[in-house]
């Protein structure tokens, strides 16, 4: 299935989910990021986005990622280029404790450059949190939120990476019980991933 088809299929299913909804019997598909509301101050700005799945993860040698989790990361740049609004959406996933934008091309693991979950603050959430879905994080990224190799750089450096396939979003899970990489819900290095692409205005 093409990335476009993945984005278009099943948006209503994911957006209709709530924390109280029953455990789905089949994996939900990735929503179309263009169907998700963006802050009015960013509605006309440049947009970026990616579906998230286990297929794009680069796992440690010998580790099999059979996760049925899916998600979507949506970004919209303000008209003046000073703020990047984001939403992080997931389904069929357990024990999310952090998510980030990483700097690296497809097929390569790279360093963290922005924190997305629990927020843009550099701090992971608790492990073993159980099932989570829907919009799990939303906020605004500015140059002050850049870390790692982008710390101290203008926001335009990050948006340049997002425009050219040089960055990806990764959602990390941890059940809090040793050993790690025991299966879905316990992939601290990342359970679902997607390479961010420019999506127009």
C-alpha positions as CSV (number, residue, x, y, z in Angstrom):
1,X,0.0,0.0,0.0
2,X,1.4,3.5,-0.8
3,X,2.1,6.0,1.8
4,X,-0.7,8.2,0.4
5,X,-3.2,5.4,0.6
6,X,-2.1,4.7,4.2
7,X,-2.7,8.3,5.1
8,X,-6.1,8.5,3.5
9,X,-7.5,5.2,4.8
10,X,-9.5,5.0,8.0
11,X,-9.1,8.5,9.5
12,X,-12.6,8.3,11.0
13,X,-11.8,5.1,12.9
14,X,-8.8,6.5,14.7
15,X,-10.3,9.9,15.4
16,X,-13.4,8.3,16.9
17,X,-11.5,6.3,19.5
18,X,-11.4,7.4,23.1
19,X,-9.6,6.1,26.1
20,X,-12.7,4.3,27.2
21,X,-13.3,2.4,23.9
22,X,-12.9,-1.4,24.0
23,X,-9.7,-3.0,22.9
24,X,-9.9,-3.3,19.1
25,X,-10.0,-6.8,17.6
26,X,-8.2,-5.6,14.4
27,X,-5.4,-3.0,13.9
28,X,-6.7,0.5,13.2
29,X,-5.3,2.1,10.1
30,X,-3.4,5.4,10.0
31,X,-5.5,8.6,9.7
32,X,-5.1,11.2,7.0
33,X,-3.2,14.0,8.7
34,X,-5.0,16.6,6.5
35,X,-8.2,15.6,8.3
36,X,-6.9,16.5,11.7
37,X,-7.5,20.0,13.0
38,X,-4.5,22.2,13.3
39,X,-4.2,25.3,15.5
40,X,-5.8,28.3,13.6
41,X,-2.6,30.3,13.8
42,X,-0.8,27.5,11.8
43,X,-3.7,26.5,9.5
44,X,-2.2,28.2,6.4
45,X,1.5,27.4,7.1
46,X,3.8,24.8,5.5
47,X,2.8,21.3,6.6
48,X,4.8,18.1,7.2
49,X,3.6,14.7,8.2
50,X,4.2,10.9,8.3
51,X,2.3,7.7,9.1
52,X,4.0,5.7,11.8
53,X,4.3,1.9,11.8
54,X,6.6,-0.9,12.9
55,X,7.7,-1.5,9.3
56,X,10.1,1.5,9.3
57,X,11.8,0.7,12.6
58,X,15.5,-0.2,12.5
59,X,15.7,-2.9,15.3
60,X,18.7,-4.3,17.1
61,X,20.2,-7.4,15.6
62,X,18.0,-10.4,16.4
63,X,15.0,-8.4,17.6
64,X,11.7,-8.9,15.8
65,X,9.1,-6.1,15.9
66,X,5.7,-7.6,15.1
67,X,3.8,-4.7,16.5
68,X,0.4,-3.8,15.0
69,X,0.6,-0.3,16.4
70,X,0.1,2.6,14.0
71,X,0.1,6.4,14.3
72,X,0.6,9.7,12.7
73,X,2.7,12.8,13.3
74,X,1.4,16.1,11.9
75,X,3.3,19.4,11.8
76,X,2.3,22.8,10.6
77,X,4.7,25.8,10.5
78,X,3.5,29.3,11.4
79,X,3.6,31.9,8.6
80,X,6.6,33.6,10.1
81,X,8.5,30.4,10.5
82,X,9.0,30.8,14.3
83,X,6.7,28.0,15.5
84,X,6.0,24.5,14.5
85,X,2.7,23.1,15.8
86,X,2.4,19.3,16.2
87,X,0.0,16.5,17.0
88,X,1.0,13.0,17.7
89,X,-1.7,10.3,17.3
90,X,-1.4,6.6,18.0
91,X,-3.5,3.4,18.2
92,X,-3.1,-0.2,19.1
93,X,-0.1,0.6,21.3
94,X,0.8,0.1,25.0
95,X,3.4,1.6,27.4
96,X,4.4,4.7,25.4
97,X,6.9,6.5,27.6
98,X,8.6,8.9,25.1
99,X,8.5,10.1,21.5
100,X,10.8,12.3,19.5
101,X,11.9,13.7,16.2
102,X,15.3,12.2,15.3
103,X,17.8,13.4,12.7
104,X,18.6,10.7,10.2
105,X,17.5,9.4,6.8
106,X,15.3,6.4,6.2
107,X,16.8,3.1,7.3
108,X,19.2,4.7,9.8
109,X,18.9,5.4,13.5
110,X,19.8,9.0,14.5
111,X,20.0,11.2,17.6
112,X,17.0,13.0,19.2
113,X,16.6,16.7,18.1
114,X,13.1,17.4,19.6
115,X,11.0,15.8,22.3
116,X,7.3,15.2,21.4
117,X,6.0,13.0,24.2
118,X,5.0,13.5,27.0
119,X,5.8,17.1,25.8
120,X,8.6,19.1,24.4
121,X,10.3,19.1,27.8
122,X,13.3,16.8,27.9
123,X,11.8,14.2,30.3
124,X,10.3,10.7,29.6
125,X,7.0,9.6,31.0
126,X,6.5,6.6,33.3
127,X,7.0,3.1,32.0
128,X,4.3,0.4,32.1
129,X,1.5,2.8,31.4
130,X,-0.7,0.4,29.6
131,X,-2.8,1.1,26.5
132,X,-3.0,4.6,25.0
133,X,-4.5,5.9,21.8
134,X,-5.8,9.0,20.1
135,X,-4.0,12.4,20.2
136,X,-1.5,11.7,23.0
137,X,0.6,14.9,22.6
138,X,0.1,18.3,21.0
139,X,2.1,21.5,21.3
140,X,4.4,24.1,19.8
141,X,8.0,23.6,18.9
142,X,10.3,26.7,18.8
143,X,14.1,27.0,18.4
144,X,14.3,26.8,22.2
145,X,13.1,23.2,22.1
146,X,15.8,21.9,19.8
147,X,18.3,19.5,21.4
148,X,21.2,17.3,20.5
149,X,22.9,18.3,17.3
150,X,20.3,21.1,16.7
151,X,20.6,22.7,20.1
152,X,21.3,26.5,19.6
153,X,20.3,26.3,15.9
154,X,17.4,28.3,14.3
155,X,14.1,26.4,13.8
156,X,14.7,26.6,10.0
157,X,17.4,24.0,10.4
158,X,14.8,21.5,11.7
159,X,12.2,22.4,9.1
160,X,14.9,21.9,6.4
161,X,15.4,18.4,7.7
162,X,11.7,17.8,7.7
163,X,11.4,19.1,4.1
164,X,14.2,16.8,2.7
165,X,13.5,13.5,4.4
166,X,16.3,14.0,6.9
167,X,14.2,13.4,10.1
168,X,11.9,10.8,11.5
169,X,9.4,10.5,14.3
170,X,9.9,7.6,16.7
171,X,7.5,6.4,19.5
172,X,9.2,4.4,22.2
173,X,7.6,1.9,24.6
174,X,8.7,0.2,27.8
175,X,6.7,-2.1,30.1
176,X,9.1,-1.4,33.0
177,X,10.0,-5.1,33.4
178,X,13.4,-6.7,32.4
179,X,14.4,-7.7,29.9
180,X,13.7,-5.1,27.2
181,X,12.6,-5.8,23.6
182,X,10.3,-8.5,24.9
183,X,7.6,-7.7,22.3
184,X,4.9,-5.0,21.5
185,X,4.7,-2.6,24.3
186,X,8.3,-3.1,25.2
187,X,10.6,-1.6,22.5
188,X,12.5,1.2,24.3
189,X,14.5,1.9,21.2
190,X,11.3,2.5,19.2
191,X,8.1,0.6,18.4
192,X,6.7,2.7,15.5
193,X,8.5,5.1,13.2
194,X,7.9,7.3,10.2
195,X,10.1,9.4,7.9
196,X,8.7,13.0,7.9
197,X,7.8,14.5,4.5
198,X,6.8,17.9,3.2
199,X,3.0,18.0,2.6
200,X,2.5,21.4,1.1
201,X,0.6,24.4,2.4
